[in-house]
Amino acid sequence: MERLRKLLRFFGCYSCCCQRYEPVFLFFLVLTANFNDDVLPVKAHFKCRGAYPLNDQLKRFSVSDDLVDWNKKFDSYAPVCYTAESVKKMPVWADPDLDDPAFKEIKFNELDGKVNRISHMGKYEIMSNGAPRNPMGRTGISGRGLLGRWGPNHAADPIVTRWKRDSNGKIERHKDNNKPILEFVSIQRSDTHEWAIPGGMVDAGENISLTLKREFGEEALNSIELDQKEAVKKLIDDLFHRGENIYNGYVDDPRNTDNAWMETVAVNFHDENGTCVGKIPLTAGDDAKAVKWLAIDRKLDLYASHIDFIRKTCEIRGAYFIQ
């Protein structure tokens, strides 16, 4: 445990690292994981074997738990091929399709121009048709679904937290174990209606630290009055200079397919005294139905793998958590 803490202190928050240090960081992270319990484990995916977002008619090919692994023989496996029309139109954030000559120019498992096609999970396999293969196993759907990139689609998730306080400003503690209760900024997604961390996609060539700050601003602080914006921007800048890395890796996202999947960098930004972003009024952005400070004082059902990030954050802060 202490070895990983020293490692993270050396590199600082991931969001402050240059992209070229990522392979070194991951090498030491994997090396250290066998000697402590401080690394968030990657679990077998199951949310990306269920209902697909924004398409009630789409039914995945059924994959049982014991047949997710590509190494398990599954001769009858016939995934449904699906790429959304919005993706096929090739907006700036999307790759060409398999039958497009430009597809052959994609360089997987490396930095492809400004597009990062390196996976946090290590080198992924390329199938006989040229498409990358999901390193976590079968999903019941081939193609890209709603995702723009073949292979890893990189996101950033800022976990902004504060302590829950009573009307007198005293930190509230849970009746079960007397541990302090955390609150985090949560948005309600417009596609699945689930509560989630206000994250988003990393733009091509964008530094992770900028993505974290941009997404928090876009998702949670969308409609702040003009005369407040400068003061709020300074508060956000101050908080986002100090973050603690929670997770880098694969996300069990319902949009994942056999050939395209979500990966993220999750970083906790904690407002200890509640005097920074803790006092900013929250207003939902275009991609969210609602936004609020959500107390972690009961069992929560969150989008994708977000509950795992929240659990890890609570462990680090010594806060209450039940799953």
HELIX and SHEET records of a PDB file:
HELIX    1   1 GLU A    2  PHE A   11  1                                  10    
HELIX    2   2 TYR A   14  CYS A   16  5                                   3    
HELIX    3   3 GLN A   19  TYR A   21  5                                   3    
HELIX    4   4 GLU A   22  ALA A   33  1                                  12    
HELIX    5   5 LYS A   47  ARG A   49  5                                   3    
HELIX    6   6 ASP A   65  LEU A   67  5                                   3    
HELIX    7   7 GLU A   85  LYS A   88  1                                   4    
HELIX    8   8 PRO A  101  GLU A  105  5                                   5    
HELIX    9   9 ILE A  208  ALA A  220  1                                  13    
HELIX   10  10 LEU A  226  LEU A  239  1                                  14    
HELIX   11  11 VAL A  277  LYS A  279  5                                   3    
HELIX   12  12 HIS A  306  ARG A  317  1                                  12    
SHEET    1   A 2 VAL A  80  THR A  83  0                                        
SHEET    2   A 2 ILE A 141  GLY A 145  1                                        
SHEET    1   B 2 LEU A 111  ASP A 112  0                                        
SHEET    2   B 2 VAL A 115  ASN A 116 -1                                        
SHEET    1   C 4 TRP A 195  ALA A 196  0                                        
SHEET    2   C 4 LEU A 182  ARG A 189 -1                                        
SHEET    3   C 4 GLY A 151  TRP A 163 -1                                        
SHEET    4   C 4 GLY A 200  MET A 201 -1                                        
SHEET    1   D 5 TRP A 195  ALA A 196  0                                        
SHEET    2   D 5 LEU A 182  ARG A 189 -1                                        
SHEET    3   D 5 GLY A 151  TRP A 163 -1                                        
SHEET    4   D 5 ALA A 260  ASP A 271  1                                        
SHEET    5   D 5 GLU A 244  TYR A 250 -1                                        
SHEET    1   E 3 TRP A 195  ALA A 196  0                                        
SHEET    2   E 3 LEU A 182  ARG A 189 -1                                        
SHEET    3   E 3 ALA A 288  ALA A 295 -1                                        
END                                                                             
